[in-house]
Amino acid sequence: MLFVRIILSIAIPALCFSIRASESEPFLIYAPSRVDGAVLTLQFTPESEANSDRAELRLLETRDLGFSARTIAQHPTEPILYISGGSPGERNLAIQFLNGETNRISRGIQGHFARDYSYLSVDRSNRYLLGCNYKDGIIDLYRLNEDGIPEAKPVTSIQEGRKAAHCVLPSPDNRHIYIPYVKEHNALLQYSFDAKSGKIEALDPKNASPPEGTGPRHLAYHPELPLLYFSEEQGLGVSVYERDVETGRLTFSSRSRAAADDAPSEGVSASDIVATPNATFLYTGIRGHKHDFDFIAGYSIQKDGSLEPVGMTPTSKIPWGLAVSPDGDHLVVTSFGGGEIIVYRIGSDGTLEKSAALPVSEKISDVETRSLP
């Protein structure tokens, strides 16, 4: 695809920034806000669609949920959003149903999970909702009914006696689950998964034994190759693991680090990780908790699945949640400390160029994107 470079000044009142003209599609952004106790719906429109030389990012709706909303996931095939937060014993679950003609939230129901979750996902059969609890390291599996609503109690729970579990996402063939642990709990536990019964069993060995000090945090699967990519919360890089498709066992393959060797050794940590749908580029956030060191680290995915750094893009304070647009042309980043949602254009070489930013409440740590109908 050819791009034309156009240099424009920033228009602060419109909250728009220059980007390259493209044939990208507009899309919606959903972000849970713990400060507002709500879910925000935003729309990003590329400049060509806006009949303008500037892209537009605007807030469409703030829908009250009544609890501190933190984590969001969407159903793979149905117009449903799942949102977690709050505290045990209080309302901490919201299910938002989207209008099929607009993908705007049309109605919602609320209920209770067994606990709050730092990560939510739906399995590949669309029968279960999985939740990962950070504080106690518990993984819960809820059966979904035909309307996509989870049952009141988990059908399966995993408690390994480790805190700081950070992600739960079934393998592409839906036969295995991998649970990464960060900080001093550094581990990568691996399990078989039966989508008919919901049964989960530990593999042998249970721990894939990640290198010391990496702290695998969030996970992205290669869409074609049997490879997994983990953001390293403590290592500030990306760990690559090979997966034996038959047994499910993981083998550490390599590490790739975009940050220079003189990066701070403490007070910084990696956050989310996402790959473009065509498996061309991969991105992870680097958070400068105690330093002026906030970046998006980019990588080019080679034909064999290995990674090559493509650069570090400075960004707003504490980049936390990441999501790629449905067409793969843009990267959405939540600024946990800066109180912004930022959209970057993904260049043909994987570099990022800011397209638009919108002030929102602080402490937004998760985000989802969806196409307009």
N, C-alpha and C positions, 0 to 999 in steps of 0.2 A: 504494500500500500504506500502511495506517495503522500508526503506531507509538505505543506507550504509553511515556512516559518514566518510569523508575523509578530513584530515587536510592538507591544502595547503598554501603556501605563496602567498601574493598578487603580481601579475605581473603588475607593474605600466605601462609599455609601452603598454601592450595589454588591459589595463583598465579592468582587469578581477579579480574576487574574488572567493574564495572557496565556494562551496555549496554542498549540498547532491545530489548524483546521483539519477536520477528519470526518469520517462517516460514522462515528460512534453513535450509539443509541442512548437516549435518556433512560434513567433508571431511578428506582426508589431506594431509600436507605432507611432502615429501622434501627433505632438505638435506645436501649433501656437506660433510664436515668435514675440513679440511686438518690440524687439530691432532690429531684422533682417528684420521685415516686411515680414515674410515668414512662411511657414509651413514646419516643419522638419519631415522626414520619417526615422525611425530607425527600425532595426531588432534585436530582442533578440533571441539567439539560446542557449538552455540548453546544458550543457556539453556533454550529451550522443549523442545529435543530431550533435554536432560539432566534433564528433570523438575525443574528448579531455576530460581531466579531469577538464576543466574550461569552464564556460559559456562565451558567447561573446555578446557584445552590440555594434553595429556599426551604423554609420550614412549612410543611403543610398542616401539621396537627401535633398537639401534645395531648395524649390520652392518659388520664389519671388511672393509676392502678391501685393506689392505696398502700403500697409497700415499697421498700427500697429496692428497686429493680436493678439487677446487675448482669444477668446472663441471658442470652437469647439464642434460639435455634429455630429453623423453619423446617416444616415437613417437606420432604423431597418432591412430592407429587401433588399434594393438596395445598390449598391456600390457607395455611395455618401457621401461626407463630407461637412458640413456647417461651415463656419468660419466667425466670427464677429470681429469688431475692428474699428479703425479709429475714425472719427468724423462725426456728421450730416452734410450733404451737400457735403461730400467728399466720395470717394469710400470706403465702409466699409463692403462689403459682398463679400465672395468668395465661390463658389460652385466647389468642386473638385470631378471629376469622376475617379473611380478606374478601372484599368484593371482587368477583371474577372479572368485572368489566374495567375496574380501575386499579385493583390491588391495594386500595386504601382499606384501612381497618373498618369493618362494618359492624362488628359486635364482638363481645368477649365474655368469657366466663372465668371465674376465679375459684381457687381451692387451696389445698394444702399438699405440699410434698412432705416426705419424711424428714427432710432437712434442706438447707440451701445448697446450691451447686455453683462451682466455679466454671463448669463446662457442661453443656447439654448437646446431645446428638440423637438422631433417629437412625436405627439400624437399616441395613440395605433392603430388608424385606418389608420395611415400614410397619412392623408389628410392635416395636418396642421403642421407648424413649429411655435413653441412658443419661444418668447424672453423676458427676464427679464432685465429691465434697472435699474441699481443701483442708479445712480445719482438722477433721478427724481421719481423713484419708479413706473415706467410705465410697464405694461405687454402688449405685442402685440401678436396677433395671425394672421399668414399669411397662406392663402390657398396655397397648393401645387398642381401643375398640374401633369399630368400623367408621366412626366419626372422627377418629384421630385423638380421642380424649383418653388420657392415662387413667388406669385404675388407681384407687385410693392408696394402696400399699404396694411396695415393690414385690415382684415375684422372685427376685434374686438380689442379694446384697453381698458385697465383698469387703472384708475388713482384714487387712494384712498387718495391722499394728504399726503402720507407718503413717505419719502425717504428710501434708503437702502433696497429695495426689493432684495432678493438674489437668488431665485430659483423658477423655474416653471416646474413641472413634473406631468402630469396627472396620476390619479390612475390606477391601473392595469385593472379595468373594463372600463376605459375611461369615467367615469361619473362625476368625480369631479377633481378639481384643488385646490392646497393649496400653498399659497404664504407666505414664512417666511420673517420677517424683523429683522434686527440686531441693535445693539447699543441701543441708547435711543428710537428708534422707535419700540422697542420690541413688536412684534405682530405675529400672525399666522392666516391669513385670509383664509376663505374657501368658495368655489363656486361650483355650479353645472355647468356641461359642456355638451353641445349638439354637438356631433361630426358631425351631419348632417348639421346643420346651422352655427356652429361656435359660437353659443350664449353662453355667460357666465353670470350667475346670482349669487348674493351673497346668502349664506345660512343664516338662522336665528338660532343662532347668527352668525354674520359675523366673529367675532374674537373668536378663540378658547382659547384666553387668556393664553399664555404661562407664566410660573412662572417668576417673576421679575428677571432681570439680566441674563437670559439664552441666549437671542439673537439667536433664531433658524436660521440656516444659509442654509445648504444644506440637502437634503432629500434622503433617501433610503427606498424603500418599501420591506416588507417581501414578498417573492414570493408566499406564501401559506396562511399565517395568515393575518387577517385584521389589520396589525400593520404598523406604520410609525416610522422611526428613523431619528431624526434631530441632526446634529452636533450643539453644543451650542457654538457660537462664543465667547460669554462672560463667559459662565459657565464652559468651558473646559471639558464638558462631552457630553453625548448623552441623549436626551430626547426621551422617548417612548410614542407614542400616540395610542390609540385604535380607530378604524374607524368603525362607524355604516355603513354597506354596503348599506342599503336602503336609509338612509337620507344623508350620507356623512359626518355627524358631527363627529368631533374629540373630544376625551376625554383624557386629560393628564393621563398617567398611572404611569410612574416612570422615574427616572434619574439614570444614571450610570456614574461614574467618575473614570477614570484610573489614573489621576494625583493625587499625594499626597496632603494632606491638606496644606502643606507648600509651594505649588506652588505659584509663584508670583501672586498677586491679580490684577496687572495692567501691561500693556506692553506685554501681551501674548494673543493669541486668537486662537480658533480652525478654521480649514479651511474645506476641502472637507470631504465627507463621502462615503464609498462604502462597499458593502457586497459581499461575495463570492456567485457564482451562486447557490450553494447548501444550502445557508442560514446557514452556519456553523460558519463563522466568519465575523466580521465587523471591519472596521478601519476608523480612522479619524486623520487628521494632527493637530498638536499643534505648533503654530508659536511663536518663541521668538523674537518679534520685538525689545524689549529693554533689553532682557536678553539672557543669554546663556541657552535657554530652548526650544529646537527644537526636537520634538519627533513624532513618530507614535504611537497612542494609539490603542491597540487591544482589542477586546471583543469576547467572545464566546457566540453565540446565542443558548439559551436553547430551549428545545422542545416546551415550551409555549411562546417562542419569547422574553423572558426576557434576560438581558445581564449580563455577568460576565466578569470583566476585566481580561485580560491575560498578561498584561504587557505594558511597555512603551519602545519603541525602539529608541535610539538616532539616529538622522539623520542629513543631511546637512541643512544649514541655510534656514529657512522659507519654510517648506514643504507646498505646496499649492494645486496642482492638484493631484488627486489620480485616479488610474484605476486598475481594476483586469484583469489579462490575461483571454482570452476566456475559457481556461480550468480550471480556478480557482486556479492554482498552484502558481501564482506570483502576487505581488503587485508592480505597477509602481508609482513612486513619483517624482514630479518636485520640484526642489530646487530653489525657486524664488530668494533667496539672494545668494546662493552658486553657481548658474550657472551649475547645474548638472541635469541629469535624472538618477534615480537610480531604479534598479530592485531588489526586495527582494523575496526570496523563502518563501512561507507560509508553516510552519511546520504543522505536524499532530495535534499539540496542539495549533495552532494559532500563535505561536511566529514567528518572522521574522528573516531571515538571509540574509545578503547582498550577491547578486549574481554577480552584475556588475553595473558599473557606467560610465557615459560618460560626459565629459565637454561639455556644450552647452552655449548659451547666457543666461544671467540672465533674470529675470522677466517673466519666463514662468509659467503660472498659470492654465493651463488646458491641458488635455491629453486624448486621446482615444486609445484603442487597438483593433486589428482585427486579425483574424486567417489568416495564409497563406493558399492559396487554396490547 
